[in-house]
Amino acid sequence: MADVILDLLGDPIPPEHVGRGRPPHVPTEKNRMKIMLLLALGNTEDDVAAAIGITAKTLRKHYSRQLKERASARLRLDGELLASLAAAAAKENVGAIKELYKRLDKHEMVQLADKVADRGRAVAPPPKLGKKEEARITAGNVTGKFAPPPAPRLIN
């Protein structure tokens, strides 16, 4: 372990990469977690790459799996935080218990707000018409110079 060479950030450099030029990027779990957190906060790929000191191309090469999970990153982060909060609450941590109750109350309020917003009066939008049906309806509503002539009156 005495022969381990570290780069400027303290990450170990594999022995085959020691020498001239910049050493290749070695993905770490710490970087993976940092990337997931930054994506969960809505940062761009360029910002995330700059945060861990690599280019966007290197980010896409080594961390493509994390980038594909961008949409679920916030949900995964919330899930991890709630799990750790519940674990702390199970150990009778009063602060964790209070925070867990706050989050549960907030969730119930959001559900109630969604339910009360419509109050059962939600009207379904009319069905979307196709192009031809819209054209027929529009043609029948023409007025002015280009309106169709009125039907003849029958004399009896």
BANU-418063 format. One record per atom (N, C-alpha, C): x, y, z. Coordinates in steps of 0.2 Angstrom, whole numbers, plus 5000, padded with zeros to 4 digits. Example, Ala and Ser with C-alpha at 12.3 -4.5 7.8 and 13.67 -1.06 7.14 Angstrom:
! residues 2
506649725039 506249785039 506649845039 506449895035 506849955036 506450005039 
//
This chain:
! residues 156
500449945000 500050005000 500450065000 501150055002 501550115002 501750144995 501650104990 501850124983 501250154979 500650164982 500050194979 500250264978 500150284971 500250354969 499550384969 499450444971 498850484971 498850544966 498250554963 498250614959 498150674963 498050734960 497950794964 497350794969 496850764967 496250754971 496250704976 496750664977 496850614982 496550544979 496350544973 496150474971 496750434969 496750364970 497350324968 497350314960 497950324958 498150314951 498350234950 498050204945 498250134944 498950134942 499350084943 500050084941 500150084934 499750054930 499850054923 499750124919 499450174923 499350234921 499850294923 500350274927 500850314929 501350334923 501450394922 501950414917 501650484914 501850484907 501650554904 500950554902 500750614902 500050634900 499550624906 498950654905 498450654910 498250584911 498150554917 497950484918 497150484917 496950424914 496250424913 495750424919 495150444918 494750454923 494550384926 494550374932 494350314936 493650324940 493050294937 492450314941 492450284948 492250324953 492150304960 491450304962 491350264968 490650274970 490450344973 490950374976 490850444978 490650484972 490950484967 490850524961 490150504958 489950444958 489250414956 488750454961 488850454967 488350484972 488350554970 488850584970 488850654968 488550674962 488650634957 488250644950 487550634951 487250584955 486550574956 486250634960 486650664965 486350714968 486350784964 486850794960 486850854956 486250844950 486150784948 485650774943 484950784946 484850764952 484250764956 484050844957 484550884957 484450954958 484350994952 484350954946 484250984940 484751014936 485450994938 485951024934 486050994928 486451034923 486551014916 487150964916 487250924911 487850884910 488450924911 488550984908 489151024908 489251044915 488751064919 488851084926 489051024930 488750964929 488950904933 489650884932 489850884925 490550874923 491050914927 490850984927 491351034930 491351024937 490850994940 490850984947 491350934950 491450884945 491850824947 492550834943 492650884939 493250894936 493450854930 492950844926 493050804920 492650844914 492750824908 492350844903 491650814902 491250844898 490550814897 490550754894 491050744889 491150684885 491350624890 491850644894 492050594899 491450574904 491050624906 490550604910 490050554906 489850574900 489450524896 489750454895 490450454895 490750384894 490750344900 490850374906 490950334912 490350334916 489850374915 489250384920 488650384916 488650344910 488050344906 487450324909 487550274914 486950244917 486650294922 487050334925 486750384930 486350434926 486650454920 486350504916 485650484913 485650414911 484950384909 484450394914 484650384920 484150384926 484050454929 484150504925 484050574927 483350594929 482850564925 482150574927 481950544934 482250494936 482050464942 482550484948 483050524946 483550534951 483250574957 482850614956 482550654962 482050604966 481750564963 481350514966 481750464970 482350444967 482750394971 483050434977 483250494976 483550534981 483050544987 482450564985 481950564990 481850504994 481850444990 481750384993 482250364998 482950374996 483450365001 483450405007 483250475006 483250515012 482650495017 482050475014 481550455018 481750385022 482050345018 482250285022 482750295027 483250335026 483650355032 483350395037 482850435036 482450465041 482050425045 481750375041 481350325045 481750275049 482350265047 482850225051 483050265058 483150325057 483350365063 482750375067 482150385064 481550385069 481350325072 481550265069 481450195073 481950195079 482550225079 482950225084 482750285089 482150305089 481850355094 482250425093 482450445088 482750505087 482150555086 482150605091 481550645091 481550695085 482050725083 482150765077 481950735071 482150665070 481950625064 481150615064 480950595070 480250585071 479850645069 479950705071 479650765069 479650785062 480250775059 480350785052 479950735048 479950675050 479550625046 478850645046 478550665052 477850685053 477750745048 478150795048 478150845044 478050825036 478450785034 478450765027 477750725026 477550685030 476950645029 476350695029 476350745034 475850795033 475750835027 476350845025 476450885018 476150845013 476350785012 476050735007 475250735007 475050725013 474250725014 473950785012 474250845013 474050905011 474050915004 474550895000 474550894993 473950854990 473850794993 473350744990 472650774992 472550814997 471950844999 471850904994 472350934993 472250994988 472050974981 472350914979 472150894972 471450874972 471250844978 470550814978 470050874978 470250924982 469750984983 469751034977 470251034973 470351074967 469751064962 469551004961 469050994956 468350994960 468350964966 467650964970 467150924966 467350884962 466850844958 466550874952 466750934951 466450974945 466950974939 467350924939 467850924933 467450904927 467450944922 467150924915 467650894911 467450844908 467950814903 468050854897 468550864894 468650904888 468350874882 468050914877 467750884871 468250834868 468050784864 468550744861 468850784855 469450764854 469850804849 469650774842 469450824837 469250814831 469850804826 469750764821 470250754816 470250814811 470750814807 470750874802 470150884797 469950824795 469350824790 468750854793 468650824800 468050844803 468050914805 468650944807 468751014809 468551054802 468851034797 468751074790 467951074788 467651014789 466951014788 466551064792 466651064799 466351114803 466551184802 467151194800 467351264799 467051284792 466951244787 466651264781 465951284782 465551244786 464851264787 464751324791 465251354794 465151414798 465451474795 465551474788 465751524784 465251584783 465351644785 464951694784 465251754779 464751794777 465051854773 464951834765 465451854761 465451854754 465551784752 465851744755 465951674753 465551624757 464951644760 464551594763 464151564758 463951504759 463551464754 462851494754 462551494748 461851524747 461351494751 460851534753 460351494757 459951444752 459551404756 459151354752 458551384749 458351364743 457751394740 457151384744 456651434744 456051424747 455551394743 455251344746 454751314742 454051354742 453751354736 453051394736 452551334735 452051334739 451551294738 450851324740 
//
